[in-house]
Amino acid sequence: MTLIPGIDFDAELRLVDAHWTPRVVGKVNDQYIKVAKLLGELVWHAHDAEDEMFIVISGRLRIQLPDHQEVVLTPGQFFVVPRGVQHNPVADEEVHIVLIETVTTAHTGDVIVEGTVPVEQQLGKMAAQ
């Protein structure tokens, strides 16, 4: 029997060299599994047609929501931002996360900023598969 190794999130996160630059590490049906390192804040944005799942591996992530609401996630916790909901992820210190998003999800949704990373760039080793 040949053993196939599982995906190691920590090992995959060590390959991420820039904050706010998700890296696709797997795919389940029409969902990408991504890892990312966050520091600071991204931008207020929404994904009109897709939900977005944030899972914290290390650190503390704040997700700002409309009406001055905020979700605070620590390691082992997740939150799903429903489609169409404006949100702004904030990492006061470096945070390591896993994202689960539909393959059509644009990095910064309906907003394009200097730090927006196209899905093609996020694919990394997945592009060759």
The first five atom37 places (N, CA, C, CB, O) and aatype in JSON, in Angstrom:
{
  "aatype": [12, 16, 10, 9, 14, 7, 9, 3, 13, 3, 0, 6, 10, 1, 10, 19, 3, 0, 8, 17, 16, 14, 1, 19, 19, 7, 11, 19, 2, 3, 5, 18, 9, 11, 19, 0, 11, 10, 10, 7, 6, 10, 19, 17, 8, 0, 8, 3, 0, 6, 3, 6, 12, 13, 9, 19, 9, 15, 7, 1, 10, 1, 9, 5, 10, 14, 3, 8, 5, 6, 19, 19, 10, 16, 14, 7, 5, 13, 13, 19, 19, 14, 1, 7, 19, 5, 8, 2, 14, 19, 0, 3, 6, 6, 19, 8, 9, 19, 10, 9, 6, 16, 19, 16, 16, 0, 8, 16, 7, 3, 19, 9, 19, 6, 7, 16, 19, 14, 19, 6, 5, 5, 10, 7, 11, 12, 0, 0, 5],
  "atom_mask": [
    [1, 1, 1, 1, 1],
    [1, 1, 1, 1, 1],
    [1, 1, 1, 1, 1],
    [1, 1, 1, 1, 1],
    [1, 1, 1, 1, 1],
    [1, 1, 1, 0, 1],
    [1, 1, 1, 1, 1],
    [1, 1, 1, 1, 1],
    [1, 1, 1, 1, 1],
    [1, 1, 1, 1, 1],
    [1, 1, 1, 1, 1],
    [1, 1, 1, 1, 1],
    [1, 1, 1, 1, 1],
    [1, 1, 1, 1, 1],
    [1, 1, 1, 1, 1],
    [1, 1, 1, 1, 1],
    [1, 1, 1, 1, 1],
    [1, 1, 1, 1, 1],
    [1, 1, 1, 1, 1],
    [1, 1, 1, 1, 1],
    [1, 1, 1, 1, 1],
    [1, 1, 1, 1, 1],
    [1, 1, 1, 1, 1],
    [1, 1, 1, 1, 1],
    [1, 1, 1, 1, 1],
    [1, 1, 1, 0, 1],
    [1, 1, 1, 1, 1],
    [1, 1, 1, 1, 1],
    [1, 1, 1, 1, 1],
    [1, 1, 1, 1, 1],
    [1, 1, 1, 1, 1],
    [1, 1, 1, 1, 1],
    [1, 1, 1, 1, 1],
    [1, 1, 1, 1, 1],
    [1, 1, 1, 1, 1],
    [1, 1, 1, 1, 1],
    [1, 1, 1, 1, 1],
    [1, 1, 1, 1, 1],
    [1, 1, 1, 1, 1],
    [1, 1, 1, 0, 1],
    [1, 1, 1, 1, 1],
    [1, 1, 1, 1, 1],
    [1, 1, 1, 1, 1],
    [1, 1, 1, 1, 1],
    [1, 1, 1, 1, 1],
    [1, 1, 1, 1, 1],
    [1, 1, 1, 1, 1],
    [1, 1, 1, 1, 1],
    [1, 1, 1, 1, 1],
    [1, 1, 1, 1, 1],
    [1, 1, 1, 1, 1],
    [1, 1, 1, 1, 1],
    [1, 1, 1, 1, 1],
    [1, 1, 1, 1, 1],
    [1, 1, 1, 1, 1],
    [1, 1, 1, 1, 1],
    [1, 1, 1, 1, 1],
    [1, 1, 1, 1, 1],
    [1, 1, 1, 0, 1],
    [1, 1, 1, 1, 1],
    [1, 1, 1, 1, 1],
    [1, 1, 1, 1, 1],
    [1, 1, 1, 1, 1],
    [1, 1, 1, 1, 1],
    [1, 1, 1, 1, 1],
    [1, 1, 1, 1, 1],
    [1, 1, 1, 1, 1],
    [1, 1, 1, 1, 1],
    [1, 1, 1, 1, 1],
    [1, 1, 1, 1, 1],
    [1, 1, 1, 1, 1],
    [1, 1, 1, 1, 1],
    [1, 1, 1, 1, 1],
    [1, 1, 1, 1, 1],
    [1, 1, 1, 1, 1],
    [1, 1, 1, 0, 1],
    [1, 1, 1, 1, 1],
    [1, 1, 1, 1, 1],
    [1, 1, 1, 1, 1],
    [1, 1, 1, 1, 1],
    [1, 1, 1, 1, 1],
    [1, 1, 1, 1, 1],
    [1, 1, 1, 1, 1],
    [1, 1, 1, 0, 1],
    [1, 1, 1, 1, 1],
    [1, 1, 1, 1, 1],
    [1, 1, 1, 1, 1],
    [1, 1, 1, 1, 1],
    [1, 1, 1, 1, 1],
    [1, 1, 1, 1, 1],
    [1, 1, 1, 1, 1],
    [1, 1, 1, 1, 1],
    [1, 1, 1, 1, 1],
    [1, 1, 1, 1, 1],
    [1, 1, 1, 1, 1],
    [1, 1, 1, 1, 1],
    [1, 1, 1, 1, 1],
    [1, 1, 1, 1, 1],
    [1, 1, 1, 1, 1],
    [1, 1, 1, 1, 1],
    [1, 1, 1, 1, 1],
    [1, 1, 1, 1, 1],
    [1, 1, 1, 1, 1],
    [1, 1, 1, 1, 1],
    [1, 1, 1, 1, 1],
    [1, 1, 1, 1, 1],
    [1, 1, 1, 1, 1],
    [1, 1, 1, 1, 1],
    [1, 1, 1, 0, 1],
    [1, 1, 1, 1, 1],
    [1, 1, 1, 1, 1],
    [1, 1, 1, 1, 1],
    [1, 1, 1, 1, 1],
    [1, 1, 1, 1, 1],
    [1, 1, 1, 0, 1],
    [1, 1, 1, 1, 1],
    [1, 1, 1, 1, 1],
    [1, 1, 1, 1, 1],
    [1, 1, 1, 1, 1],
    [1, 1, 1, 1, 1],
    [1, 1, 1, 1, 1],
    [1, 1, 1, 1, 1],
    [1, 1, 1, 1, 1],
    [1, 1, 1, 0, 1],
    [1, 1, 1, 1, 1],
    [1, 1, 1, 1, 1],
    [1, 1, 1, 1, 1],
    [1, 1, 1, 1, 1],
    [1, 1, 1, 1, 1]
  ],
  "atom_positions": [
    [[0.85, -1.17, 0.0], [0.0, 0.0, 0.0], [0.9, 1.24, 0.0], [-0.97, 0.0, 1.23], [1.88, 1.31, 0.73]],
    [[0.53, 2.2, -0.82], [1.25, 3.47, -0.9], [0.51, 4.5, -0.06], [1.39, 3.95, -2.38], [-0.69, 4.7, -0.23]],
    [[1.23, 5.14, 0.83], [0.63, 6.2, 1.65], [0.73, 7.53, 0.92], [1.31, 6.29, 3.03], [1.79, 7.91, 0.43]],
    [[-0.37, 8.23, 0.86], [-0.41, 9.56, 0.25], [-0.44, 10.56, 1.4], [-1.66, 9.73, -0.71], [-1.31, 10.49, 2.26]],
    [[0.51, 11.5, 1.41], [0.54, 12.46, 2.53], [-0.62, 13.44, 2.46], [1.86, 13.23, 2.53], [-1.08, 13.81, 1.37]],
    [[-1.08, 13.86, 3.61], [-2.12, 14.89, 3.68], [-1.5, 16.26, 3.5], [0.0, 0.0, 0.0], [-0.28, 16.42, 3.51]],
    [[-2.34, 17.24, 3.33], [-1.89, 18.63, 3.2], [-1.64, 19.18, 4.6], [-2.95, 19.51, 2.42], [-2.5, 19.09, 5.47]],
    [[-0.47, 19.75, 4.8], [-0.08, 20.32, 6.09], [-0.22, 21.84, 6.0], [1.4, 19.91, 6.47], [0.56, 22.5, 5.32]],
    [[-1.23, 22.39, 6.69], [-1.46, 23.83, 6.62], [-0.24, 24.64, 7.04], [-2.65, 24.21, 7.48], [0.09, 25.64, 6.41]],
    [[0.45, 24.21, 8.11], [1.63, 24.96, 8.57], [2.71, 24.97, 7.49], [2.18, 24.35, 9.86], [3.32, 26.01, 7.25]],
    [[2.95, 23.84, 6.86], [3.95, 23.78, 5.79], [3.54, 24.67, 4.62], [4.15, 22.32, 5.32], [4.37, 25.38, 4.05]],
    [[2.27, 24.64, 4.26], [1.79, 25.48, 3.16], [1.9, 26.96, 3.51], [0.34, 25.12, 2.81], [2.24, 27.78, 2.65]],
    [[1.62, 27.3, 4.76], [1.73, 28.7, 5.19], [3.18, 29.19, 5.16], [1.16, 28.87, 6.6], [3.42, 30.37, 4.92]],
    [[4.15, 28.29, 5.4], [5.56, 28.69, 5.33], [5.95, 29.12, 3.91], [6.46, 27.55, 5.8], [6.92, 29.85, 3.73]],
    [[5.21, 28.67, 2.91], [5.49, 29.04, 1.52], [4.87, 30.38, 1.12], [4.98, 27.95, 0.6], [5.17, 30.9, 0.05]],
    [[4.02, 30.93, 1.97], [3.41, 32.23, 1.69], [4.4, 33.32, 2.12], [2.03, 32.39, 2.43], [4.79, 33.38, 3.29]],
    [[4.79, 34.17, 1.18], [5.82, 35.17, 1.5], [5.31, 36.61, 1.54], [6.93, 35.07, 0.52], [6.09, 37.53, 1.78]],
    [[4.03, 36.81, 1.3], [3.49, 38.17, 1.34], [2.13, 38.16, 2.04], [3.35, 38.77, -0.1], [1.33, 37.24, 1.85]],
    [[1.9, 39.18, 2.84], [0.61, 39.31, 3.51], [-0.49, 39.6, 2.49], [0.66, 40.43, 4.58], [-0.25, 40.24, 1.47]],
    [[-1.69, 39.11, 2.78], [-2.88, 39.33, 1.96], [-2.75, 38.73, 0.56], [-3.16, 40.81, 1.85], [-3.37, 39.2, -0.39]],
    [[-1.93, 37.68, 0.44], [-1.75, 37.0, -0.85], [-2.14, 35.54, -0.69], [-0.28, 37.14, -1.36], [-1.28, 34.7, -0.43]],
    [[-3.42, 35.22, -0.84], [-3.87, 33.84, -0.66], [-3.17, 32.89, -1.63], [-5.38, 33.74, -0.85], [-2.79, 33.28, -2.73]],
    [[-3.0, 31.65, -1.19], [-2.36, 30.61, -1.98], [-3.29, 29.4, -1.99], [-0.93, 30.25, -1.42], [-3.6, 28.85, -0.93]],
    [[-3.72, 28.99, -3.17], [-4.6, 27.83, -3.29], [-3.79, 26.57, -3.0], [-5.26, 27.76, -4.71], [-2.74, 26.35, -3.6]],
    [[-4.31, 25.74, -2.06], [-3.62, 24.49, -1.71], [-4.47, 23.26, -1.96], [-3.21, 24.52, -0.25], [-4.0, 22.13, -1.8]],
    [[-5.72, 23.46, -2.36], [-6.59, 22.32, -2.64], [-7.89, 22.79, -3.26], [0.0, 0.0, 0.0], [-8.2, 23.98, -3.32]],
    [[-8.66, 21.8, -3.72], [-9.95, 22.1, -4.33], [-10.91, 20.98, -3.97], [-9.84, 22.26, -5.89], [-10.57, 19.8, -4.07]],
    [[-12.1, 21.35, -3.54], [-13.18, 20.41, -3.27], [-14.37, 20.86, -4.1], [-13.54, 20.34, -1.73], [-14.95, 21.91, -3.84]],
    [[-14.72, 20.07, -5.1], [-15.79, 20.44, -6.03], [-15.52, 21.83, -6.58], [-17.18, 20.38, -5.33], [-14.49, 22.04, -7.22]],
    [[-16.39, 22.78, -6.35], [-16.2, 24.14, -6.86], [-15.68, 25.11, -5.8], [-17.5, 24.66, -7.42], [-15.89, 26.32, -5.9]],
    [[-14.99, 24.57, -4.79], [-14.45, 25.4, -3.7], [-12.92, 25.28, -3.68], [-15.05, 24.98, -2.33], [-12.38, 24.18, -3.73]],
    [[-12.25, 26.42, -3.6], [-10.81, 26.42, -3.37], [-10.54, 26.45, -1.88], [-10.13, 27.62, -4.08], [-11.27, 27.09, -1.12]],
    [[-9.51, 25.75, -1.46], [-8.99, 25.84, -0.1], [-7.7, 26.63, -0.22], [-8.76, 24.39, 0.55], [-6.79, 26.26, -0.96]],
    [[-7.63, 27.74, 0.52], [-6.49, 28.65, 0.41], [-5.88, 28.88, 1.78], [-6.92, 29.99, -0.22], [-6.56, 28.78, 2.8]],
    [[-4.59, 29.2, 1.8], [-3.94, 29.65, 3.02], [-3.45, 31.07, 2.77], [-2.76, 28.7, 3.43], [-3.17, 31.46, 1.64]],
    [[-3.36, 31.85, 3.85], [-2.89, 33.22, 3.72], [-2.35, 33.7, 5.06], [-4.02, 34.16, 3.23], [-2.74, 33.22, 6.12]],
    [[-1.45, 34.65, 4.97], [-0.96, 35.38, 6.14], [-1.5, 36.8, 6.04], [0.63, 35.36, 6.23], [-1.43, 37.42, 4.98]],
    [[-2.02, 37.3, 7.15], [-2.62, 38.62, 7.17], [-1.91, 39.5, 8.18], [-4.12, 38.54, 7.48], [-1.47, 39.03, 9.23]],
    [[-1.8, 40.78, 7.86], [-1.27, 41.78, 8.79], [-1.81, 43.13, 8.36], [0.3, 41.77, 8.83], [-1.69, 43.52, 7.2]],
    [[-2.39, 43.86, 9.3], [-3.02, 45.14, 8.98], [-4.46, 44.89, 8.55], [0.0, 0.0, 0.0], [-5.1, 43.95, 9.01]],
    [[-4.95, 45.74, 7.65], [-6.3, 45.52, 7.15], [-6.3, 45.52, 5.64], [-7.28, 46.58, 7.69], [-5.43, 46.12, 5.02]],
    [[-7.27, 44.86, 5.06], [-7.36, 44.74, 3.61], [-8.15, 45.92, 3.06], [-8.01, 43.39, 3.2], [-7.58, 46.99, 2.81]],
    [[-9.44, 45.74, 2.88], [-10.31, 46.8, 2.36], [-11.75, 46.33, 2.58], [-10.02, 47.11, 0.83], [-12.04, 45.14, 2.53]],
    [[-12.65, 47.28, 2.82], [-14.07, 46.93, 2.88], [-14.49, 46.44, 1.51], [-14.95, 48.14, 3.35], [-14.23, 47.11, 0.51]],
    [[-15.13, 45.28, 1.47], [-15.58, 44.72, 0.19], [-16.67, 43.69, 0.45], [-14.39, 44.07, -0.59], [-16.95, 43.32, 1.59]],
    [[-17.29, 43.23, -0.63], [-18.31, 42.18, -0.56], [-18.12, 41.24, -1.75], [-19.76, 42.78, -0.54], [-17.52, 41.61, -2.76]],
    [[-18.65, 40.06, -1.62], [-18.68, 39.09, -2.71], [-20.17, 38.86, -3.0], [-17.92, 37.72, -2.35], [-20.86, 38.19, -2.24]],
    [[-20.64, 39.43, -4.09], [-22.08, 39.44, -4.36], [-22.69, 38.06, -4.53], [-22.34, 40.24, -5.59], [-23.86, 37.86, -4.18]],
    [[-21.92, 37.1, -5.05], [-22.52, 35.8, -5.37], [-21.95, 34.64, -4.55], [-22.33, 35.5, -6.82], [-22.37, 33.5, -4.74]],
    [[-21.01, 34.92, -3.65], [-20.35, 33.82, -2.93], [-20.23, 34.11, -1.43], [-18.97, 33.58, -3.52], [-20.01, 35.24, -1.01]],
    [[-20.37, 33.04, -0.64], [-20.03, 33.1, 0.78], [-18.51, 32.94, 0.88], [-20.78, 31.98, 1.62], [-17.88, 32.46, -0.06]],
    [[-17.93, 33.35, 2.01], [-16.49, 33.23, 2.22], [-16.25, 32.74, 3.65], [-15.75, 34.6, 1.97], [-16.77, 33.32, 4.6]],
    [[-15.48, 31.66, 3.79], [-15.22, 31.07, 5.1], [-13.79, 31.36, 5.54], [-15.48, 29.55, 5.08], [-12.84, 31.04, 4.83]],
    [[-13.64, 31.96, 6.71], [-12.34, 32.25, 7.32], [-12.13, 31.26, 8.47], [-12.27, 33.73, 7.83], [-12.99, 31.15, 9.35]],
    [[-11.01, 30.56, 8.49], [-10.63, 29.67, 9.59], [-9.28, 30.15, 10.1], [-10.57, 28.15, 9.13], [-8.33, 30.26, 9.33]],
    [[-9.18, 30.44, 11.4], [-7.93, 30.93, 11.96], [-7.07, 29.75, 12.43], [-8.19, 31.91, 13.12], [-7.52, 28.9, 13.19]],
    [[-5.83, 29.73, 11.95], [-4.84, 28.72, 12.35], [-4.0, 29.26, 13.51], [-3.93, 28.32, 11.14], [-3.76, 28.56, 14.49]],
    [[-3.55, 30.52, 13.39], [-2.82, 31.16, 14.48], [-3.08, 32.65, 14.46], [-1.3, 30.86, 14.37], [-3.34, 33.24, 13.4]],
    [[-3.0, 33.27, 15.63], [-3.24, 34.69, 15.75], [-4.7, 35.0, 16.07], [0.0, 0.0, 0.0], [-5.47, 34.12, 16.45]],
    [[-5.05, 36.26, 15.9], [-6.39, 36.76, 16.23], [-6.87, 37.63, 15.09], [-6.4, 37.56, 17.58], [-6.24, 38.64, 14.77]],
    [[-7.97, 37.26, 14.47], [-8.51, 37.98, 13.33], [-9.81, 38.67, 13.72], [-8.74, 37.04, 12.13], [-10.7, 38.08, 14.33]],
    [[-9.89, 39.94, 13.34], [-11.14, 40.68, 13.49], [-11.75, 40.86, 12.11], [-10.92, 42.07, 14.2], [-11.05, 41.23, 11.17]],
    [[-13.03, 40.59, 11.99], [-13.74, 40.84, 10.74], [-14.79, 41.89, 11.02], [-14.38, 39.52, 10.15], [-15.79, 41.63, 11.7]],
    [[-14.56, 43.08, 10.5], [-15.52, 44.16, 10.68], [-16.69, 43.94, 9.73], [-14.85, 45.55, 10.44], [-16.52, 43.57, 8.57]],
    [[-17.89, 44.19, 10.26], [-19.13, 44.01, 9.52], [-19.94, 45.31, 9.59], [-19.96, 42.81, 10.08], [-19.61, 46.19, 10.38]],
    [[-20.98, 45.43, 8.77], [-21.81, 46.65, 8.81], [-22.39, 46.92, 10.2], [-22.94, 46.55, 7.79], [-22.46, 46.04, 11.06]],
    [[-22.81, 48.14, 10.39], [-23.46, 48.58, 11.63], [-22.58, 48.4, 12.85], [-24.76, 47.82, 11.82], [-23.06, 48.08, 13.93]],
    [[-21.27, 48.6, 12.67], [-20.3, 48.56, 13.76], [-20.24, 47.2, 14.46], [-20.62, 49.62, 14.78], [-19.87, 47.12, 15.63]],
    [[-20.61, 46.14, 13.74], [-20.48, 44.79, 14.29], [-19.09, 44.27, 13.96], [-21.59, 43.83, 13.72], [-18.44, 44.71, 13.0]],
    [[-18.64, 43.31, 14.76], [-17.31, 42.75, 14.55], [-17.28, 41.31, 15.05], [-16.23, 43.6, 15.27], [-17.85, 41.0, 16.1]],
    [[-16.62, 40.45, 14.3], [-16.4, 39.06, 14.71], [-14.93, 38.95, 15.06], [-16.81, 38.04, 13.57], [-14.08, 39.42, 14.31]],
    [[-14.61, 38.33, 16.19], [-13.22, 38.1, 16.58], [-12.98, 36.6, 16.6], [-12.9, 38.75, 17.97], [-13.68, 35.86, 17.3]],
    [[-11.99, 36.16, 15.83], [-11.67, 34.74, 15.71], [-10.28, 34.45, 16.26], [-11.77, 34.28, 14.26], [-9.34, 35.2, 16.01]],
    [[-10.17, 33.36, 17.0], [-8.89, 32.9, 17.51], [-8.63, 31.5, 16.95], [-8.89, 32.88, 19.08], [-9.52, 30.93, 16.31]],
    [[-7.44, 30.93, 17.16], [-7.11, 29.64, 16.55], [-8.18, 28.57, 16.79], [-5.79, 29.15, 17.08], [-8.67, 28.36, 17.91]],
    [[-8.52, 27.89, 15.69], [-9.53, 26.84, 15.75], [-10.94, 27.32, 15.49], [0.0, 0.0, 0.0], [-11.86, 26.5, 15.42]],
    [[-11.14, 28.63, 15.35], [-12.47, 29.16, 15.11], [-12.64, 29.57, 13.65], [-12.75, 30.37, 16.03], [-11.67, 29.88, 12.96]],
    [[-13.9, 29.55, 13.19], [-14.18, 30.0, 11.83], [-15.43, 30.87, 11.81], [-14.35, 28.81, 10.88], [-16.22, 30.88, 12.75]],
    [[-15.57, 31.6, 10.7], [-16.75, 32.42, 10.47], [-17.02, 32.44, 8.98], [-16.55, 33.88, 11.03], [-16.09, 32.52, 8.17]],
    [[-18.29, 32.38, 8.61], [-18.69, 32.47, 7.21], [-19.32, 33.84, 6.98], [-19.68, 31.31, 6.83], [-20.33, 34.18, 7.59]],
    [[-18.71, 34.6, 6.09], [-19.29, 35.88, 5.68], [-20.28, 35.56, 4.56], [-18.18, 36.92, 5.21], [-19.88, 35.09, 3.5]],
    [[-21.56, 35.83, 4.79], [-22.56, 35.52, 3.76], [-22.37, 36.39, 2.51], [-23.98, 35.71, 4.33], [-21.9, 37.52, 2.59]],
    [[-22.75, 35.83, 1.39], [-22.65, 36.58, 0.13], [-23.35, 37.92, 0.24], [-23.26, 35.77, -1.03], [-24.4, 38.05, 0.87]],
    [[-22.74, 38.92, -0.37], [-23.32, 40.26, -0.4], [-23.07, 41.1, 0.83], [0.0, 0.0, 0.0], [-23.42, 42.28, 0.83]],
    [[-22.46, 40.55, 1.87], [-22.23, 41.31, 3.11], [-20.87, 42.01, 3.05], [-22.3, 40.37, 4.36], [-19.83, 41.36, 2.86]],
    [[-20.88, 43.31, 3.21], [-19.64, 44.08, 3.29], [-18.85, 43.6, 4.51], [-19.94, 45.61, 3.36], [-19.42, 43.36, 5.57]],
    [[-17.53, 43.47, 4.35], [-16.69, 43.08, 5.47], [-15.28, 43.59, 5.25], [-16.69, 41.54, 5.65], [-14.87, 43.88, 4.13]],
    [[-14.54, 43.68, 6.34], [-13.16, 44.15, 6.28], [-12.34, 43.34, 7.28], [-13.06, 45.69, 6.59], [-12.47, 43.55, 8.49]],
    [[-11.5, 42.41, 6.82], [-10.65, 41.64, 7.74], [-9.53, 42.52, 8.28], [-10.05, 40.4, 7.03], [-8.93, 43.3, 7.53]],
    [[-9.25, 42.4, 9.58], [-8.21, 43.2, 10.23], [-7.36, 42.28, 11.11], [-8.84, 44.35, 11.07], [-7.88, 41.53, 11.93]],
    [[-6.05, 42.36, 10.92], [-5.11, 41.57, 11.73], [-4.15, 42.56, 12.41], [-4.32, 40.52, 10.85], [-3.25, 43.1, 11.77]],
    [[-4.35, 42.78, 13.71], [-3.49, 43.71, 14.44], [-2.08, 43.15, 14.59], [-4.08, 44.0, 15.82], [-1.12, 43.92, 14.7]],
    [[-1.95, 41.84, 14.6], [-0.66, 41.13, 14.55], [-0.82, 40.06, 13.49], [-0.26, 40.51, 15.97], [-1.94, 39.77, 13.07]],
    [[0.29, 39.46, 13.03], [0.19, 38.48, 11.96], [-0.75, 37.33, 12.32], [1.58, 37.93, 11.62], [-0.69, 36.77, 13.42]],
    [[-1.62, 37.01, 11.38], [-2.6, 35.94, 11.52], [-2.41, 34.97, 10.36], [-4.06, 36.5, 11.57], [-2.18, 35.4, 9.22]],
    [[-2.51, 33.69, 10.64], [-2.47, 32.66, 9.6], [-3.87, 32.08, 9.49], [-1.4, 31.53, 9.93], [-4.49, 31.69, 10.48]],
    [[-4.38, 32.03, 8.26], [-5.75, 31.57, 8.05], [-5.84, 30.55, 6.93], [-6.65, 32.75, 7.73], [-4.94, 30.39, 6.11]],
    [[-6.97, 29.85, 6.93], [-7.41, 29.03, 5.81], [-8.71, 29.68, 5.33], [-7.61, 27.49, 6.21], [-9.57, 30.03, 6.13]],
    [[-8.83, 29.82, 4.02], [-10.05, 30.35, 3.4], [-10.69, 29.23, 2.58], [-9.76, 31.6, 2.51], [-9.99, 28.46, 1.93]],
    [[-11.99, 29.16, 2.62], [-12.7, 28.27, 1.71], [-13.66, 29.16, 0.93], [-13.46, 27.11, 2.49], [-14.56, 29.79, 1.48]],
    [[-13.44, 29.17, -0.38], [-14.19, 30.07, -1.25], [-14.52, 29.37, -2.57], [-13.39, 31.37, -1.52], [-13.76, 28.53, -3.04]],
    [[-15.64, 29.73, -3.14], [-16.0, 29.26, -4.47], [-14.91, 29.7, -5.45], [-17.41, 29.8, -4.9], [-14.32, 30.78, -5.3]],
    [[-14.65, 28.88, -6.45], [-13.58, 29.19, -7.41], [-13.78, 30.52, -8.13], [-13.48, 28.08, -8.43], [-12.83, 31.07, -8.69]],
    [[-15.0, 31.04, -8.14], [-15.29, 32.31, -8.8], [-15.08, 33.53, -7.9], [-16.71, 32.3, -9.31], [-15.26, 34.66, -8.35]],
    [[-14.71, 33.31, -6.63], [-14.6, 34.42, -5.68], [-13.39, 35.3, -6.0], [-14.5, 33.9, -4.25], [-12.25, 34.83, -6.0]],
    [[-13.65, 36.57, -6.27], [-12.58, 37.53, -6.5], [-12.0, 37.94, -5.15], [-13.1, 38.78, -7.28], [-12.73, 38.11, -4.17]],
    [[-10.68, 38.11, -5.09], [-9.95, 38.38, -3.85], [-10.59, 39.5, -3.03], [-8.52, 38.73, -4.16], [-10.9, 39.31, -1.86]],
    [[-10.78, 40.65, -3.63], [-11.38, 41.78, -2.92], [-12.78, 42.09, -3.44], [-10.49, 43.02, -3.04], [-13.24, 43.23, -3.4]],
    [[-13.44, 41.05, -3.93], [-14.83, 41.17, -4.33], [-15.1, 42.27, -5.32], [0.0, 0.0, 0.0], [-14.56, 42.28, -6.42]],
    [[-15.94, 43.2, -4.91], [-16.4, 44.28, -5.78], [-15.47, 45.49, -5.79], [-17.77, 44.71, -5.37], [-15.79, 46.51, -6.4]],
    [[-14.3, 45.38, -5.13], [-13.36, 46.5, -5.01], [-12.0, 46.05, -5.55], [-13.24, 46.99, -3.52], [-11.53, 44.96, -5.21]],
    [[-11.38, 46.87, -6.36], [-10.04, 46.57, -6.86], [-9.09, 47.6, -6.25], [-9.99, 46.6, -8.45], [-9.27, 48.81, -6.42]],
    [[-8.07, 47.1, -5.53], [-7.07, 47.96, -4.92], [-5.69, 47.45, -5.32], [-7.23, 48.0, -3.36], [-5.57, 46.41, -5.97]],
    [[-4.66, 48.17, -4.93], [-3.29, 47.8, -5.27], [-2.96, 46.38, -4.82], [-2.31, 48.78, -4.65], [-2.22, 45.67, -5.5]],
    [[-3.49, 45.95, -3.69], [-3.19, 44.63, -3.15], [-4.08, 43.5, -3.65], [0.0, 0.0, 0.0], [-3.94, 42.37, -3.19]],
    [[-4.99, 43.77, -4.58], [-5.86, 42.73, -5.11], [-5.03, 41.69, -5.86], [-6.95, 43.33, -6.05], [-4.2, 42.04, -6.7]],
    [[-5.26, 40.41, -5.54], [-4.5, 39.31, -6.15], [-5.44, 38.47, -7.01], [-3.81, 38.42, -5.06], [-6.38, 37.87, -6.49]],
    [[-5.21, 38.43, -8.33], [-6.08, 37.63, -9.19], [-6.0, 36.14, -8.84], [-5.71, 37.84, -10.67], [-4.97, 35.67, -8.37]],
    [[-7.08, 35.41, -9.07], [-7.14, 33.99, -8.76], [-6.0, 33.24, -9.46], [-8.5, 33.4, -9.16], [-5.42, 32.32, -8.88]],
    [[-5.69, 33.61, -10.69], [-4.63, 32.93, -11.44], [-3.31, 32.98, -10.67], [-4.47, 33.56, -12.83], [-2.55, 32.01, -10.69]],
    [[-3.04, 34.08, -10.01], [-1.8, 34.23, -9.23], [-1.88, 33.42, -7.93], [-1.54, 35.72, -8.91], [-0.84, 32.99, -7.42]],
    [[-3.06, 33.22, -7.39], [-3.24, 32.47, -6.15], [-3.06, 30.96, -6.36], [-4.61, 32.74, -5.57], [-2.8, 30.23, -5.4]],
    [[-3.2, 30.5, -7.59], [-3.2, 29.07, -7.87], [-1.87, 28.38, -7.59], [-3.57, 28.85, -9.27], [-1.88, 27.22, -7.19]],
    [[-0.75, 29.04, -7.8], [0.54, 28.42, -7.5], [0.66, 27.03, -8.08], [0.0, 0.0, 0.0], [0.49, 26.83, -9.29]],
    [[0.95, 26.05, -7.23], [1.15, 24.67, -7.69], [-0.12, 24.04, -8.23], [1.68, 23.83, -6.56], [-0.05, 23.08, -8.99]],
    [[-1.3, 24.56, -7.85], [-2.56, 24.0, -8.34], [-2.71, 24.23, -9.84], [-3.73, 24.63, -7.59], [-3.39, 23.45, -10.51]],
    [[-2.09, 25.28, -10.39], [-2.23, 25.56, -11.82], [-1.66, 24.43, -12.66], [-1.53, 26.87, -12.18], [-2.13, 24.2, -13.78]],
    [[-0.67, 23.72, -12.14], [-0.03, 22.65, -12.89], [-0.83, 21.33, -12.83], [1.38, 22.42, -12.36], [-0.56, 20.4, -13.59]],
    [[-1.81, 21.26, -11.94], [-2.57, 20.01, -11.78], [-3.76, 19.94, -12.69], [-3.02, 19.85, -10.36], [-4.5, 18.95, -12.67]]
  ]
}
